[in-house]
């Protein structure tokens, strides 16, 4: 890889990390989520991240089964 490609990749990674840190700091409040008789209290940022990961996992597994139907 060329030096310019490595430099641009590093700059992109640094910008994304800065945005993630800003997101976490702005969403540090505690939220409660209730589902039937369960109640979970956690930071809003962690809850959003957990939901994002769950969506990625469901999409990953769903992609294989939905792709075979066509």
Backbone as JSON, one array per atom type, in Angstrom:
{
  "sequence": "XXXXXXXXXXXXXXXXXXXXXXXXXXXXXXXXXXXXXXXXXXXXXXXXXXXXXXXXXXXXXXXXXXXXXX",
  "N": [[0.83, -1.17, 0.0], [0.46, 2.26, -0.68], [2.04, 5.19, 0.75], [0.32, 7.4, 0.89], [-2.21, 6.21, 0.81], [-2.21, 4.77, 3.21], [-2.01, 6.89, 4.99], [-4.42, 8.3, 4.51], [-6.23, 6.33, 5.29], [-5.6, 6.13, 8.02], [-6.29, 8.71, 8.89], [-9.04, 8.62, 8.41], [-9.81, 6.59, 10.22], [-9.15, 7.83, 12.66], [-10.91, 10.03, 12.62], [-13.4, 8.69, 12.67], [-13.18, 7.41, 15.18], [-13.11, 9.66, 16.86], [-15.68, 10.68, 16.4], [-17.18, 8.54, 17.46], [-16.45, 8.67, 20.17], [-17.49, 11.21, 20.83], [-20.2, 10.64, 20.41], [-20.65, 8.71, 22.43], [-20.14, 10.23, 24.75], [-22.18, 12.13, 24.6], [-24.41, 10.57, 24.92], [-24.6, 9.4, 27.46], [-26.45, 9.12, 29.45], [-28.53, 7.25, 31.69], [-30.82, 4.77, 30.77], [-33.94, 3.02, 31.03], [-35.18, -0.08, 30.04], [-38.01, -1.98, 29.44], [-39.27, -5.25, 29.14], [-41.82, -7.29, 29.16], [-41.55, -8.86, 32.13], [-38.95, -8.24, 32.64], [-36.46, -5.82, 33.38], [-34.09, -3.57, 32.28], [-31.43, -1.47, 33.04], [-29.27, 0.75, 31.6], [-26.58, 2.56, 29.95], [-27.48, 4.9, 27.4], [-25.93, 4.94, 25.07], [-24.67, 2.42, 25.13], [-26.92, 0.8, 24.91], [-27.87, 1.49, 22.33], [-25.68, 0.63, 20.81], [-25.76, -2.13, 21.36], [-28.22, -2.82, 20.2], [-27.64, -2.21, 17.56], [-25.63, -4.14, 17.0], [-27.16, -6.47, 17.36], [-28.97, -6.14, 15.23], [-27.21, -6.31, 13.06], [-26.35, -8.96, 13.32], [-28.79, -10.37, 13.0], [-29.41, -9.55, 10.39], [-27.21, -10.63, 9.05], [-27.54, -13.43, 9.38], [-30.09, -13.68, 8.31], [-29.7, -12.91, 5.69], [-28.52, -15.08, 4.42], [-30.56, -17.06, 4.46], [-32.72, -15.76, 3.18], [-31.6, -15.21, 0.75], [-31.45, -17.64, -0.54], [-34.01, -18.23, -1.33], [-34.63, -17.1, -3.74]],
  "CA": [[0.0, 0.0, 0.0], [1.23, 3.5, -0.76], [2.0, 6.01, 1.96], [-0.87, 8.26, 0.9], [-3.36, 5.38, 1.15], [-2.14, 4.5, 4.64], [-2.29, 8.14, 5.7], [-5.86, 8.59, 4.42], [-6.92, 5.34, 6.13], [-5.38, 6.52, 9.4], [-7.11, 9.9, 9.14], [-10.43, 8.16, 8.47], [-9.99, 5.87, 11.48], [-9.11, 8.82, 13.75], [-12.17, 10.79, 12.57], [-14.47, 7.81, 13.14], [-13.02, 7.24, 16.63], [-13.51, 10.91, 17.5], [-17.14, 10.72, 16.35], [-17.69, 7.54, 18.41], [-16.26, 9.21, 21.53], [-18.49, 12.27, 21.0], [-21.5, 9.98, 20.54], [-20.73, 8.09, 23.75], [-20.22, 11.28, 25.76], [-23.49, 12.79, 24.52], [-25.48, 9.61, 25.22], [-24.18, 8.66, 28.65], [-27.54, 9.01, 30.41], [-29.05, 5.91, 31.93], [-32.2, 4.53, 30.33], [-34.51, 1.74, 31.44], [-35.95, -0.76, 29.01], [-38.82, -3.05, 30.02], [-39.85, -6.24, 28.26], [-42.62, -8.13, 30.04], [-41.19, -8.69, 33.54], [-37.54, -7.87, 32.73], [-36.13, -4.41, 33.26], [-32.66, -3.37, 32.17], [-30.98, -0.08, 33.08], [-27.92, 0.87, 31.06], [-26.4, 3.84, 29.26], [-28.14, 4.96, 26.1], [-24.96, 4.58, 24.04], [-24.5, 0.97, 25.15], [-28.16, 0.22, 24.4], [-27.88, 1.67, 20.88], [-24.65, -0.25, 20.27], [-26.27, -3.5, 21.47], [-29.27, -2.99, 19.2], [-26.94, -2.23, 16.28], [-24.99, -5.45, 16.84], [-28.23, -7.45, 17.17], [-29.46, -5.96, 13.87], [-26.2, -6.84, 12.14], [-26.39, -10.43, 13.42], [-30.03, -10.84, 12.37], [-29.24, -9.34, 8.96], [-26.21, -11.57, 8.55], [-28.15, -14.76, 9.27], [-31.24, -13.59, 7.42], [-29.21, -12.77, 4.33], [-28.31, -16.42, 3.87], [-31.81, -17.8, 4.24], [-33.54, -15.06, 2.21], [-30.94, -15.27, -0.54], [-31.67, -18.96, -1.15], [-35.37, -18.33, -1.8], [-34.76, -16.59, -5.12]],
  "C": [[0.88, 1.24, 0.0], [1.08, 4.29, 0.53], [0.75, 6.87, 2.03], [-2.12, 7.47, 1.26], [-3.37, 5.06, 2.64], [-2.49, 5.74, 5.45], [-3.78, 8.46, 5.66], [-6.66, 7.59, 5.25], [-6.78, 5.7, 7.6], [-6.22, 7.74, 9.77], [-8.58, 9.51, 9.26], [-10.72, 7.45, 9.79], [-10.02, 6.85, 12.66], [-10.41, 9.62, 13.78], [-13.33, 9.95, 13.09], [-14.38, 7.61, 14.66], [-13.44, 8.49, 17.39], [-15.03, 11.03, 17.52], [-17.77, 9.72, 17.32], [-17.57, 8.06, 19.84], [-17.27, 10.32, 21.79], [-19.87, 11.67, 21.2], [-21.68, 9.38, 21.94], [-20.88, 9.14, 24.84], [-21.58, 11.97, 25.76], [-24.64, 11.87, 24.88], [-25.13, 8.76, 26.44], [-25.29, 8.5, 29.68], [-28.0, 7.56, 30.54], [-30.5, 5.83, 31.47], [-32.64, 3.16, 30.84], [-35.35, 1.19, 30.3], [-36.69, -1.9, 29.68], [-39.35, -3.95, 28.92], [-40.51, -7.28, 29.16], [-42.21, -7.9, 31.49], [-39.7, -8.38, 33.72], [-37.4, -6.37, 32.62], [-34.62, -4.27, 33.28], [-32.38, -1.88, 32.21], [-29.53, -0.04, 32.63], [-27.78, 2.23, 30.38], [-27.04, 3.76, 27.87], [-27.19, 4.53, 24.99], [-24.76, 3.07, 23.98], [-25.74, 0.26, 24.61], [-28.22, 0.33, 22.88], [-26.87, 0.75, 20.22], [-25.12, -1.7, 20.28], [-27.33, -3.78, 20.41], [-28.66, -3.02, 17.8], [-26.32, -3.59, 16.01], [-26.05, -6.53, 16.62], [-28.8, -7.36, 15.75], [-28.5, -6.51, 12.83], [-26.24, -8.36, 12.14], [-27.63, -10.98, 12.74], [-29.94, -10.67, 10.85], [-28.27, -10.32, 8.33], [-26.82, -12.96, 8.35], [-29.34, -14.76, 8.32], [-30.84, -13.5, 5.97], [-29.03, -14.13, 3.68], [-29.6, -17.14, 3.57], [-32.7, -17.1, 3.21], [-32.91, -15.13, 0.82], [-31.19, -16.59, -1.27], [-33.08, -19.09, -1.75], [-35.51, -17.93, -3.27], [-34.32, -17.58, -6.13]]
}
